[in-house]
């Protein structure tokens, strides 16, 4: 597992509950089980690598750092919402090493991840998905096959602009009700049997009414996704007025310093006294675990398909050495800051 954010951390937990041995890496070190020293070390120990990072640059960087350690046995799945061309470029980096790749963005927030009820949208070939399915099923309630690499990512961007428009409509309705002197609870009750209701709307309407913007999906990430949708629309020559509006509303919230709030904090436009989420300060990243901005160049021989597989004993020995080395490195860092 690479990336221990809101979703990645919970996916790792579900994998462990299902009996998988899980090794993890995160840009900011965490005092968690089986934390390793680099993405490459994750690949050295694991045949299946799931990547949960926040944006295009981070995804490409993780692919570059993984690349030298990848072999034909590996399957890498990327779960970020990024531009389709970024997902295809990531796949190219992975495949040049002979490894397999899945474009696998998801829908579902913190609660769904906690319960193992994410929905994965899949771009990639059937044979790769068959091998990956037991791992993906550990954290999901449904796997939807979309098509080729990049097409699942496009579908995720499309669904996110619907989600954003839904929450904006909910915040406007809430403002209309409150300014008219009716209670938020009556709107929430009225929507329960309404044909326009949805899980997103019922959840966010309650949160907005309470002024609770603790992030399940941060505003800065929704802003990123809306910008991706706008760029795709521009290339296709189509007009997306609701998406344009959403971009402007999210931009206003970013300017007001609410990038780490849940994206439903666009309701601040109508309820300026609502609370904001305060993001806890992250510890300083040790130099040896910081992501490099430079590309990791591939070895001269990019075809790893002919690599000689290790024996079981050799693999276990390697696993022990890497885990011990990483554990010691992280232990020194953590003790120094305790």
C-alpha positions as MATLAB code, in Angstrom:
seq = 'XXXXXXXXXXXXXXXXXXXXXXXXXXXXXXXXXXXXXXXXXXXXXXXXXXXXXXXXXXXXXXXXXXXXXXXXXXXXXXXXXXXXXXXXXXXXXXXXXXXXXXXXXXXXXXXXXXXXXXXXXXXXXXXXXXXXXXXXXXXXXXXXXXXXXXXXXXXXXXXXXXXXXXXXXXXXXXXXXXXXXXXXXXXXXXXXXXXXXXXXXXXXXXXXXXXXXXXXXXXXXXXXXXXXXXXXXXXXXXXXXXXXXXXXXXXXXXXXXXXXXXXXXXXXXXXXXXXXXXXXXXXXXXXXXXXXXXXXXXXXXXXXXXXXXXXXXXXXXXXXXXXXXXXXXXXXXXXXXX';
ca = [
       0.000    0.000    0.000;
       1.386    3.389   -1.036;
      -0.442    6.353    0.479;
      -2.014    6.292    3.945;
      -4.500    9.117    3.640;
      -8.178    9.001    4.576;
      -8.838    6.107    2.180;
      -5.509    4.276    1.920;
      -5.174    3.779    5.664;
      -8.620    2.198    5.863;
      -8.082    0.008    2.808;
      -4.910   -1.325    4.420;
      -6.905   -2.117    7.547;
      -9.500   -4.070    5.570;
      -6.807   -6.035    3.775;
      -5.329   -7.082    7.108;
      -8.763   -8.120    8.384;
      -9.054  -10.394    5.343;
      -5.738  -12.042    6.167;
      -3.439  -10.270    3.707;
       0.087   -9.409    4.759;
       0.313   -5.674    4.107;
       3.425   -3.508    3.841;
       3.016    0.255    3.567;
       4.772    3.467    2.616;
       3.599    7.042    2.999;
       5.340   10.298    2.170;
       5.007   11.334    5.811;
       6.200    8.410    7.988;
       3.654    6.832   10.311;
       4.109    4.682   13.429;
       2.190    1.819   11.837;
       2.710   -1.875   11.236;
       5.122   -2.844    8.432;
       6.088    0.700    7.433;
       8.883    0.530    4.857;
      11.524    2.973    3.698;
      10.512    3.578    0.090;
       8.026    2.627   -2.655;
      10.686    0.375   -4.173;
      10.910   -1.606   -0.919;
       7.133   -2.129   -1.051;
       7.515   -3.626   -4.524;
      10.387   -5.836   -3.372;
       8.111   -7.459   -0.787;
       4.693   -7.340   -2.437;
       3.342   -8.777   -5.693;
       0.358   -6.437   -5.623;
       0.807   -2.678   -5.101;
      -2.104   -0.285   -4.550;
      -1.406    3.445   -4.923;
      -3.580    5.990   -3.101;
      -1.997    9.400   -3.665;
      -3.622   12.771   -4.200;
      -2.764   14.109   -7.634;
      -1.143   13.676  -11.051;
       2.379   14.638  -10.023;
       2.355   12.345   -7.001;
       1.065    9.386   -9.022;
       3.735    9.737  -11.699;
       6.433   10.126   -9.054;
       5.328    6.971   -7.260;
       5.403    5.051  -10.551;
       8.952    6.245  -11.199;
      10.088    5.249   -7.721;
       8.430    1.842   -8.010;
       9.744    1.133  -11.476;
      13.274   -0.163  -10.736;
      11.869   -2.850   -8.393;
       9.052   -4.079  -10.654;
       9.018   -7.479  -12.362;
       6.594   -9.496  -14.459;
       4.922  -10.879  -11.315;
       3.701   -7.447  -10.176;
       0.264   -5.911  -10.514;
       0.048   -2.178   -9.779;
      -3.346   -0.514   -9.341;
      -3.697    3.275   -9.249;
      -6.673    4.682   -7.330;
      -6.085    8.414   -7.711;
      -8.457   10.755   -9.521;
      -6.177   12.292  -12.140;
      -6.258   13.281  -15.790;
      -6.786   10.289  -18.124;
      -3.500   11.040  -19.883;
      -1.699   10.904  -16.525;
      -3.181    7.471  -15.849;
      -2.041    6.261  -19.276;
       1.458    7.681  -18.708;
       1.605    5.891  -15.356;
       0.587    2.646  -17.025;
       3.386    3.083  -19.575;
       6.005    3.453  -16.829;
       4.780    0.302  -15.094;
       4.390   -1.772  -18.245;
       7.885   -0.971  -19.496;
       9.093   -3.151  -16.639;
       6.892   -6.044  -17.727;
       4.473   -5.521  -14.832;
       0.680   -5.330  -15.116;
      -1.452   -2.266  -14.408;
      -5.046   -1.345  -13.540;
      -6.677    2.067  -13.771;
      -8.859    1.784  -10.650;
     -10.325    4.996   -9.225;
     -13.030    4.525   -6.606;
     -16.179    6.101   -5.300;
     -16.964    6.153   -1.587;
     -15.668    8.289    1.251;
     -14.165    7.653    4.676;
     -17.126    5.701    6.050;
     -17.332    3.444    2.982;
     -13.594    2.790    3.159;
     -13.906    1.950    6.853;
     -16.628   -0.608    6.111;
     -14.891   -2.055    3.049;
     -17.668   -0.744    0.801;
     -15.824    1.258   -1.847;
     -16.831    0.903   -5.500;
     -13.922    0.552   -7.917;
     -14.148    1.657  -11.550;
     -11.735   -0.480  -13.557;
      -9.815    0.218  -16.725;
      -7.595   -2.616  -17.936;
      -7.650   -6.127  -19.309;
      -9.771   -8.974  -17.960;
      -6.850  -11.258  -17.076;
      -5.225   -8.625  -14.850;
      -8.525   -7.890  -13.116;
      -9.110  -11.588  -12.433;
      -5.785  -11.780  -10.588;
      -6.389   -8.507   -8.738;
     -10.017   -9.143   -7.800;
      -9.408  -10.844   -4.389;
      -7.349   -7.836   -3.263;
      -9.839   -5.262   -4.544;
     -12.799   -7.142   -3.051;
     -11.238   -6.810    0.411;
     -12.130   -3.110    0.444;
     -15.121   -2.889   -1.889;
     -18.765   -3.812   -2.340;
     -18.695   -3.576   -6.128;
     -16.208   -3.593   -9.006;
     -17.440   -1.917  -12.202;
     -15.577   -2.694  -15.415;
     -15.390    0.422  -17.584;
     -12.936   -0.230  -20.413;
      -9.364    0.672  -21.335;
      -6.704    2.374  -19.230;
      -7.754    6.007  -18.791;
     -11.455    5.356  -19.392;
     -12.155    4.436  -15.768;
     -10.470    7.672  -14.717;
     -12.612    9.633  -17.174;
     -15.718    8.000  -15.670;
     -14.597    8.987  -12.169;
     -14.111   12.616  -13.204;
     -17.594   12.621  -14.773;
     -19.225   11.231  -11.626;
     -17.423   13.766   -9.448;
     -18.896   16.728  -11.319;
     -22.348   15.262  -10.600;
     -21.403   14.946   -6.920;
     -20.181   18.538   -6.810;
     -23.338   19.885   -8.484;
     -25.509   17.899   -6.058;
     -23.841   19.429   -3.009;
     -24.021   22.937   -4.466;
     -27.774   22.481   -5.082;
     -28.157   21.205   -1.518;
     -26.379   24.231   -0.055;
     -28.627   26.589   -2.068;
     -31.772   24.777   -0.914;
     -30.571   24.910    2.683;
     -29.921   28.653    2.372;
     -33.407   29.215    0.911;
     -35.077   27.317    3.765;
     -33.089   28.939    6.561;
     -33.418   32.492    5.256;
     -37.176   31.896    5.029;
     -37.289   30.986    8.711;
     -37.783   27.223    8.365;
     -35.534   24.726   10.130;
     -32.838   22.649    8.439;
     -34.386   19.538    9.989;
     -37.597   20.069    8.010;
     -35.679   20.204    4.730;
     -33.770   17.049    5.650;
     -37.046   15.295    6.529;
     -38.690   16.479    3.307;
     -35.836   15.149    1.201;
     -35.935   11.621    2.645;
     -38.820   10.616    0.412;
     -37.892   12.901   -2.471;
     -36.941   11.357   -5.818;
     -33.893   13.659   -5.984;
     -32.428   12.401   -2.727;
     -29.140   10.477   -2.691;
     -26.579    9.210   -0.217;
     -24.368   12.197   -1.005;
     -27.161   14.725   -0.570;
     -28.541   13.267    2.668;
     -25.055   13.043    4.194;
     -23.831   16.469    3.116;
     -27.119   18.247    3.837;
     -26.932   17.135    7.461;
     -23.244   18.111    7.714;
     -23.860   21.544    6.175;
     -26.816   22.133    8.489;
     -24.561   21.356   11.463;
     -21.664   23.411   10.116;
     -19.517   20.265   10.234;
     -16.851   20.361    7.526;
     -14.497   17.681    8.831;
     -13.084   16.245    5.590;
     -14.370   13.064    4.057;
     -13.327   14.461    0.679;
     -11.275   17.638    0.913;
     -12.109   20.800   -0.949;
      -8.661   20.999   -2.553;
      -9.136   17.532   -4.058;
     -12.590   18.346   -5.435;
     -11.142   21.531   -6.929;
      -8.463   19.423   -8.630;
     -11.100   17.097  -10.078;
     -13.250   19.953  -11.354;
     -10.230   21.474  -13.092;
      -9.523   18.135  -14.768;
     -13.132   18.030  -16.007;
     -12.827   21.564  -17.412;
      -9.640   20.705  -19.300;
     -11.244   17.597  -20.815;
     -14.348   19.610  -21.797;
     -12.198   22.286  -23.442;
     -10.428   19.663  -25.529;
     -13.777   18.175  -26.552;
     -15.223   21.588  -27.367;
     -18.182   21.346  -24.981;
     -19.520   23.823  -22.437;
     -20.013   22.741  -18.801;
     -21.657   25.743  -17.075;
     -22.331   23.979  -13.749;
     -18.744   22.767  -13.619;
     -17.517   26.308  -14.362;
     -19.633   27.596  -11.480;
     -18.342   24.868   -9.187;
     -14.765   25.795  -10.045;
     -15.418   29.452   -9.095;
     -17.130   28.528   -5.809;
     -14.338   26.163   -4.827;
     -11.747   28.769   -5.764;
     -13.400   31.242   -3.381;
     -13.116   28.728   -0.555;
      -9.462   28.055   -1.364;
      -8.750   31.789   -1.198;
     -10.367   31.813    2.246;
      -7.961   29.140    3.475;
     -10.420   26.247    3.626;
      -8.577   23.839    1.333;
      -8.535   21.113    4.016;
     -12.250   21.404    4.813;
     -14.686   18.987    3.250;
     -15.780   20.287   -0.159;
     -19.278   20.858    1.260;
     -17.781   23.935    2.926;
     -18.966   25.854   -0.139;
     -21.968   26.412    2.163;
     -19.843   29.079    3.873;
     -21.120   31.415    1.151;
     -24.507   31.324    2.881;
     -23.460   30.521    6.454;
     -20.189   32.385    7.083;
     -20.201   31.589   10.805;
     -19.954   27.819   10.234;
     -16.872   26.120   11.650;
     -13.857   25.134    9.592;
     -11.749   22.038    9.943;
      -8.253   22.650   11.248;
      -5.781   20.325    9.582;
      -3.303   18.946   12.159;
       0.299   19.868   11.509;
       2.259   17.107    9.838;
       5.647   16.107   11.235;
       8.739   17.049    9.305;
       9.506   14.538    6.566;
      12.881   12.847    7.016;
      15.145   13.478    4.054;
      15.564    9.797    3.260;
      11.786    9.337    2.947;
      10.983   12.521    1.034;
       9.858   12.076   -2.554;
      12.396   13.263   -5.101;
      11.300   15.649   -7.831;
      13.704   14.055  -10.278;
      12.802   11.084  -12.449;
      14.050    7.660  -11.538;
      15.663    6.415  -14.748;
      14.943    2.873  -15.817;
      17.730    0.293  -15.996;
      19.060   -0.451  -19.466;
      17.140   -3.726  -19.589;
      13.507   -2.671  -19.308;
      12.078   -6.125  -19.967;
      11.848   -7.857  -16.624;
       9.797  -10.756  -17.945;
      12.837  -13.007  -18.114;
      13.959  -12.447  -14.519;
      14.635  -15.665  -12.651;
      12.049  -16.085   -9.857;
      13.398  -16.372   -6.351;
      12.912  -19.499   -4.342;
      10.537  -19.309   -1.374;
      13.456  -19.336    1.042;
      15.241  -16.531   -0.774;
      12.070  -14.432   -0.828;
      11.506  -14.883    2.911;
      15.108  -13.979    3.639;
      14.852  -10.846    1.512;
      11.564   -9.928    3.202;
      13.088  -10.224    6.654;
      16.111   -8.102    5.732;
      14.081   -5.319    4.131;
      11.489   -5.242    6.910;
      14.195   -5.186    9.597;
      16.103   -2.419    7.829;
      12.998   -0.256    7.342;
      11.729   -0.875   10.851;
      15.050    0.197   12.309;
      15.190    3.325   10.135;
      11.658    4.355   11.064;
      12.254    3.517   14.713;
      15.255    5.869   14.864;
      13.242    8.655   13.237;
      10.213    8.175   15.508;
      12.213    7.899   18.734;
      14.104   11.091   17.882;
      10.788   12.974   17.726;
       9.063   11.375   20.708;
];
